[in-house]
Structure formats: C-alpha cells, structure tokens
Amino acid sequence: MTNYLFAEPSIIAGIASCIDLFAVYNMYNESKDEASADKRAMLADILTLKSDFSNACKEVINVA
C-alpha cells in the first residue's frame, strides 16, 4: 500500500492551510516525469499483490 501521491500534513500544516487563502502552501509528492511516476505506481501495485498473494497462501496452508 502506498500513499505517495497524497499530502500528509502535520498539525502545523493544517493550521497554516487555514491562513493560506491562495493555496500556495499545498505541497504534494511529485515525480520528475510521467514514466518515473508510472514506474513507482506499478512497483507499489506489484508489492501489494505480492503481499495479498502471500497472505492468501498462508491462509490456505493454515486451513488445509
């Protein structure tokens, strides 16, 4: 699971966003180009699938 593309503000950032009327304070994680963003997303998807498959296999082995 990844939350790379989402901002993770702190309490201070939350307070600052109330004062930021022109939304210049919002900062998100960015990639240098689309290819590297796609690569990161695909890797995250593959790792999540690997984890889900591993958990399913463990559950099947424990039931059998």
N, CA, C and O atoms as a Tinker XYZ file with bonds, in Angstrom:
   256  protein
     1  N      0.843000   -1.181000    0.000000    73     2
     2  CA     0.000000    0.000000    0.000000    64     1     3
     3  C      0.884000    1.238000    0.000000    63     2     4     5
     4  O      1.922000    1.286000    0.659000    81     3
     5  N      0.462000    2.195000   -0.726000    73     3     6
     6  CA     1.229000    3.429000   -0.776000    64     5     7
     7  C      0.306000    4.630000   -0.730000    63     6     8     9
     8  O     -0.826000    4.591000   -1.210000    81     7
     9  N      0.801000    5.655000   -0.162000    73     7    10
    10  CA     0.075000    6.919000   -0.155000    64     9    11
    11  C      1.009000    8.023000   -0.637000    63    10    12    13
    12  O      0.934000    9.168000   -0.190000    81    11
    13  N      1.879000    7.655000   -1.546000    73    11    14
    14  CA     2.904000    8.580000   -2.018000    64    13    15
    15  C      2.314000    9.825000   -2.663000    63    14    16    17
    16  O      2.860000   10.918000   -2.508000    81    15
    17  N      1.213000    9.676000   -3.380000    73    15    18
    18  CA     0.665000   10.809000   -4.115000    64    17    19
    19  C     -0.193000   11.729000   -3.253000    63    18    20    21
    20  O     -0.646000   12.772000   -3.725000    81    19
    21  N     -0.419000   11.355000   -2.007000    73    19    22
    22  CA    -1.245000   12.164000   -1.132000    64    21    23
    23  C     -0.379000   12.978000   -0.189000    63    22    24    25
    24  O      0.675000   12.526000    0.257000    81    23
    25  N     -0.838000   14.178000    0.105000    73    23    26
    26  CA    -0.136000   15.012000    1.072000    64    25    27
    27  C     -0.406000   14.469000    2.473000    63    26    28    29
    28  O     -1.515000   14.025000    2.769000    81    27
    29  N      0.593000   14.507000    3.316000    73    27    30
    30  CA     0.452000   14.082000    4.707000    64    29    31
    31  C      0.782000   15.270000    5.603000    63    30    32    33
    32  O      1.894000   15.374000    6.120000    81    31
    33  N     -0.179000   16.159000    5.784000    73    31    34
    34  CA     0.111000   17.372000    6.546000    64    33    35
    35  C      0.203000   17.107000    8.049000    63    34    36    37
    36  O     -0.384000   16.159000    8.570000    81    35
    37  N      0.936000   17.948000    8.707000    73    35    38
    38  CA     1.031000   17.889000   10.160000    64    37    39
    39  C     -0.003000   18.844000   10.750000    63    38    40    41
    40  O     -0.731000   19.514000   10.017000    81    39
    41  N     -0.061000   18.898000   12.059000    73    39    42
    42  CA    -0.973000   19.823000   12.730000    64    41    43
    43  C     -0.640000   21.260000   12.325000    63    42    44    45
    44  O     -1.532000   22.059000   12.041000    81    43
    45  N      0.642000   21.568000   12.304000    73    43    46
    46  CA     1.068000   22.926000   11.937000    64    45    47
    47  C      0.645000   23.241000   10.502000    63    46    48    49
    48  O      0.183000   24.345000   10.216000    81    47
    49  N      0.804000   22.266000    9.601000    73    47    50
    50  CA     0.403000   22.471000    8.212000    64    49    51
    51  C     -1.109000   22.662000    8.114000    63    50    52    53
    52  O     -1.581000   23.450000    7.294000    81    51
    53  N     -1.860000   21.957000    8.932000    73    51    54
    54  CA    -3.309000   22.130000    8.950000    64    53    55
    55  C     -3.702000   23.524000    9.389000    63    54    56    57
    56  O     -4.598000   24.138000    8.809000    81    55
    57  N     -3.036000   24.020000   10.408000    73    55    58
    58  CA    -3.302000   25.379000   10.877000    64    57    59
    59  C     -2.896000   26.388000    9.812000    63    58    60    61
    60  O     -3.620000   27.351000    9.558000    81    59
    61  N     -1.744000   26.173000    9.191000    73    59    62
    62  CA    -1.272000   27.086000    8.157000    64    61    63
    63  C     -2.211000   27.100000    6.955000    63    62    64    65
    64  O     -2.364000   28.133000    6.304000    81    63
    65  N     -2.850000   25.951000    6.650000    73    63    66
    66  CA    -3.745000   25.902000    5.499000    64    65    67
    67  C     -4.995000   26.749000    5.724000    63    66    68    69
    68  O     -5.624000   27.191000    4.763000    81    67
    69  N     -5.358000   26.976000    6.983000    73    67    70
    70  CA    -6.492000   27.856000    7.263000    64    69    71
    71  C     -6.164000   29.303000    6.918000    63    70    72    73
    72  O     -7.048000   30.076000    6.548000    81    71
    73  N     -4.922000   29.657000    7.036000    73    71    74
    74  CA    -4.483000   31.026000    6.760000    64    73    75
    75  C     -4.138000   31.200000    5.286000    63    74    76    77
    76  O     -4.180000   32.317000    4.771000    81    75
    77  N     -3.802000   30.122000    4.610000    73    75    78
    78  CA    -3.356000   30.145000    3.207000    64    77    79
    79  C     -4.549000   30.307000    2.263000    63    78    80    81
    80  O     -5.119000   29.315000    1.809000    81    79
    81  N     -4.919000   31.529000    1.974000    73    79    82
    82  CA    -6.111000   31.803000    1.171000    64    81    83
    83  C     -5.924000   31.489000   -0.309000    63    82    84    85
    84  O     -6.905000   31.229000   -1.005000    81    83
    85  N     -4.691000   31.507000   -0.805000    73    83    86
    86  CA    -4.446000   31.317000   -2.231000    64    85    87
    87  C     -3.873000   29.930000   -2.546000    63    86    88    89
    88  O     -3.427000   29.685000   -3.667000    81    87
    89  N     -3.885000   29.037000   -1.576000    73    87    90
    90  CA    -3.458000   27.636000   -1.741000    64    89    91
    91  C     -2.049000   27.510000   -2.316000    63    90    92    93
    92  O     -1.802000   26.682000   -3.193000    81    91
    93  N     -1.150000   28.314000   -1.830000    73    91    94
    94  CA     0.237000   28.212000   -2.277000    64    93    95
    95  C      1.049000   27.304000   -1.356000    63    94    96    97
    96  O      2.171000   26.925000   -1.694000    81    95
    97  N      0.497000   26.957000   -0.206000    73    95    98
    98  CA     1.228000   26.146000    0.760000    64    97    99
    99  C      1.099000   24.648000    0.495000    63    98   100   101
   100  O      1.936000   23.870000    0.952000    81    99
   101  N      0.059000   24.232000   -0.238000    73    99   102
   102  CA    -0.147000   22.804000   -0.501000    64   101   103
   103  C      1.046000   22.223000   -1.245000    63   102   104   105
   104  O      1.428000   22.724000   -2.303000    81   103
   105  N      1.634000   21.165000   -0.691000    73   103   106
   106  CA     2.766000   20.512000   -1.328000    64   105   107
   107  C      2.465000   19.021000   -1.435000    63   106   108   109
   108  O      2.127000   18.370000   -0.447000    81   107
   109  N      2.592000   18.503000   -2.626000    73   107   110
   110  CA     2.361000   17.093000   -2.878000    64   109   111
   111  C      3.651000   16.464000   -3.379000    63   110   112   113
   112  O      4.537000   17.150000   -3.891000    81   111
   113  N      3.741000   15.160000   -3.225000    73   111   114
   114  CA     4.896000   14.445000   -3.746000    64   113   115
   115  C      4.802000   14.427000   -5.254000    63   114   116   117
   116  O      3.745000   14.134000   -5.813000    81   115
   117  N      5.883000   14.735000   -5.903000    73   115   118
   118  CA     5.898000   14.785000   -7.358000    64   117   119
   119  C      7.020000   13.915000   -7.899000    63   118   120   121
   120  O      7.995000   13.627000   -7.205000    81   119
   121  N      6.865000   13.508000   -9.133000    73   119   122
   122  CA     7.903000   12.754000   -9.830000    64   121   123
   123  C      8.472000   13.642000  -10.921000    63   122   124   125
   124  O      7.835000   14.600000  -11.358000    81   123
   125  N      9.693000   13.306000  -11.358000    73   123   126
   126  CA    10.340000   14.152000  -12.369000    64   125   127
   127  C      9.662000   14.047000  -13.726000    63   126   128   129
   128  O      9.710000   14.994000  -14.511000    81   127
   129  N      9.020000   12.898000  -14.022000    73   127   130
   130  CA     8.288000   12.752000  -15.277000    64   129   131
   131  C      7.242000   11.656000  -15.121000    63   130   132   133
   132  O      7.182000   10.981000  -14.093000    81   131
   133  N      6.420000   11.487000  -16.152000    73   131   134
   134  CA     5.336000   10.510000  -16.091000    64   133   135
   135  C      5.853000    9.085000  -15.996000    63   134   136   137
   136  O      5.256000    8.250000  -15.315000    81   135
   137  N      6.949000    8.803000  -16.669000    73   135   138
   138  CA     7.488000    7.436000  -16.665000    64   137   139
   139  C      7.918000    7.015000  -15.273000    63   138   140   141
   140  O      7.651000    5.886000  -14.861000    81   139
   141  N      8.579000    7.899000  -14.541000    73   139   142
   142  CA     9.005000    7.527000  -13.190000    64   141   143
   143  C      7.807000    7.431000  -12.244000    63   142   144   145
   144  O      7.819000    6.614000  -11.323000    81   143
   145  N      6.781000    8.244000  -12.453000    73   143   146
   146  CA     5.561000    8.140000  -11.642000    64   145   147
   147  C      4.863000    6.812000  -11.911000    63   146   148   149
   148  O      4.400000    6.148000  -10.984000    81   147
   149  N      4.789000    6.424000  -13.195000    73   147   150
   150  CA     4.181000    5.138000  -13.547000    64   149   151
   151  C      4.976000    3.978000  -12.969000    63   150   152   153
   152  O      4.402000    3.010000  -12.471000    81   151
   153  N      6.302000    4.079000  -13.038000    73   151   154
   154  CA     7.158000    3.016000  -12.508000    64   153   155
   155  C      6.933000    2.853000  -11.008000    63   154   156   157
   156  O      6.835000    1.732000  -10.510000    81   155
   157  N      6.851000    3.968000  -10.293000    73   155   158
   158  CA     6.622000    3.922000   -8.850000    64   157   159
   159  C      5.254000    3.313000   -8.531000    63   158   160   161
   160  O      5.126000    2.507000   -7.610000    81   159
   161  N      4.237000    3.705000   -9.301000    73   159   162
   162  CA     2.893000    3.183000   -9.079000    64   161   163
   163  C      2.818000    1.689000   -9.381000    63   162   164   165
   164  O      2.189000    0.933000   -8.641000    81   163
   165  N      3.454000    1.270000  -10.462000    73   163   166
   166  CA     3.443000   -0.157000  -10.808000    64   165   167
   167  C      4.182000   -0.987000   -9.768000    63   166   168   169
   168  O      3.742000   -2.083000   -9.420000    81   167
   169  N      5.296000   -0.474000   -9.274000    73   167   170
   170  CA     6.034000   -1.180000   -8.237000    64   169   171
   171  C      5.188000   -1.317000   -6.970000    63   170   172   173
   172  O      5.166000   -2.377000   -6.344000    81   171
   173  N      4.501000   -0.254000   -6.600000    73   171   174
   174  CA     3.626000   -0.309000   -5.423000    64   173   175
   175  C      2.511000   -1.330000   -5.628000    63   174   176   177
   176  O      2.176000   -2.072000   -4.705000    81   175
   177  N      1.928000   -1.376000   -6.838000    73   175   178
   178  CA     0.885000   -2.349000   -7.139000    64   177   179
   179  C      1.415000   -3.772000   -7.055000    63   178   180   181
   180  O      0.754000   -4.647000   -6.496000    81   179
   181  N      2.595000   -4.012000   -7.602000    73   179   182
   182  CA     3.180000   -5.350000   -7.587000    64   181   183
   183  C      3.474000   -5.789000   -6.156000    63   182   184   185
   184  O      3.218000   -6.938000   -5.796000    81   183
   185  N      4.009000   -4.886000   -5.339000    73   183   186
   186  CA     4.301000   -5.233000   -3.951000    64   185   187
   187  C      3.028000   -5.517000   -3.162000    63   186   188   189
   188  O      3.016000   -6.388000   -2.292000    81   187
   189  N      1.961000   -4.789000   -3.461000    73   187   190
   190  CA     0.681000   -5.039000   -2.790000    64   189   191
   191  C      0.116000   -6.388000   -3.210000    63   190   192   193
   192  O     -0.384000   -7.141000   -2.374000    81   191
   193  N      0.194000   -6.698000   -4.506000    73   191   194
   194  CA    -0.262000   -8.009000   -4.978000    64   193   195
   195  C      0.554000   -9.133000   -4.349000    63   194   196   197
   196  O      0.000000  -10.163000   -3.965000    81   195
   197  N      1.851000   -8.943000   -4.242000    73   195   198
   198  CA     2.719000   -9.945000   -3.620000    64   197   199
   199  C      2.308000  -10.181000   -2.170000    63   198   200   201
   200  O      2.239000  -11.324000   -1.717000    81   199
   201  N      2.040000   -9.113000   -1.454000    73   199   202
   202  CA     1.625000   -9.231000   -0.057000    64   201   203
   203  C      0.272000   -9.939000    0.053000    63   202   204   205
   204  O      0.101000  -10.814000    0.902000    81   203
   205  N     -0.689000   -9.568000   -0.796000    73   203   206
   206  CA    -2.007000  -10.207000   -0.779000    64   205   207
   207  C     -1.911000  -11.691000   -1.117000    63   206   208   209
   208  O     -2.562000  -12.521000   -0.483000    81   207
   209  N     -1.102000  -12.020000   -2.113000    73   207   210
   210  CA    -0.939000  -13.416000   -2.514000    64   209   211
   211  C     -0.277000  -14.226000   -1.399000    63   210   212   213
   212  O     -0.668000  -15.363000   -1.135000    81   211
   213  N      0.714000  -13.644000   -0.757000    73   211   214
   214  CA     1.390000  -14.315000    0.347000    64   213   215
   215  C      0.422000  -14.577000    1.500000    63   214   216   217
   216  O      0.416000  -15.664000    2.079000    81   215
   217  N     -0.390000  -13.581000    1.829000    73   215   218
   218  CA    -1.373000  -13.759000    2.906000    64   217   219
   219  C     -2.400000  -14.814000    2.538000    63   218   220   221
   220  O     -2.794000  -15.602000    3.397000    81   219
   221  N     -2.847000  -14.857000    1.288000    73   219   222
   222  CA    -3.808000  -15.866000    0.849000    64   221   223
   223  C     -3.205000  -17.258000    0.926000    63   222   224   225
   224  O     -3.870000  -18.203000    1.350000    81   223
   225  N     -1.948000  -17.387000    0.517000    73   223   226
   226  CA    -1.278000  -18.696000    0.582000    64   225   227
   227  C     -1.142000  -19.173000    2.030000    63   226   228   229
   228  O     -1.377000  -20.346000    2.322000    81   227
   229  N     -0.771000  -18.285000    2.919000    73   227   230
   230  CA    -0.661000  -18.642000    4.329000    64   229   231
   231  C     -1.994000  -19.083000    4.904000    63   230   232   233
   232  O     -2.054000  -20.019000    5.701000    81   231
   233  N     -3.075000  -18.401000    4.494000    73   231   234
   234  CA    -4.392000  -18.755000    4.980000    64   233   235
   235  C     -4.813000  -20.129000    4.460000    63   234   236   237
   236  O     -5.393000  -20.921000    5.203000    81   235
   237  N     -4.526000  -20.414000    3.197000    73   235   238
   238  CA    -4.868000  -21.717000    2.629000    64   237   239
   239  C     -4.083000  -22.824000    3.307000    63   238   240   241
   240  O     -4.629000  -23.889000    3.595000    81   239
   241  N     -2.799000  -22.578000    3.565000    73   239   242
   242  CA    -1.955000  -23.587000    4.213000    64   241   243
   243  C     -2.430000  -23.851000    5.641000    63   242   244   245
   244  O     -2.430000  -24.997000    6.092000    81   243
   245  N     -2.828000  -22.817000    6.340000    73   243   246
   246  CA    -3.307000  -22.981000    7.720000    64   245   247
   247  C     -4.647000  -23.682000    7.785000    63   246   248   249
   248  O     -4.921000  -24.364000    8.772000    81   247
   249  N     -5.506000  -23.541000    6.764000    73   247   250
   250  CA    -6.810000  -24.180000    6.750000    64   249   251
   251  C     -6.673000  -25.647000    6.368000    63   250   252   253
   252  O     -7.384000  -26.495000    6.908000    81   251
   253  N     -5.777000  -25.955000    5.453000    73   251   254
   254  CA    -5.622000  -27.319000    4.954000    64   253   255
   255  C     -4.975000  -28.232000    5.942000    63   254   256
   256  O     -4.781000  -29.413000    5.657000    81   255
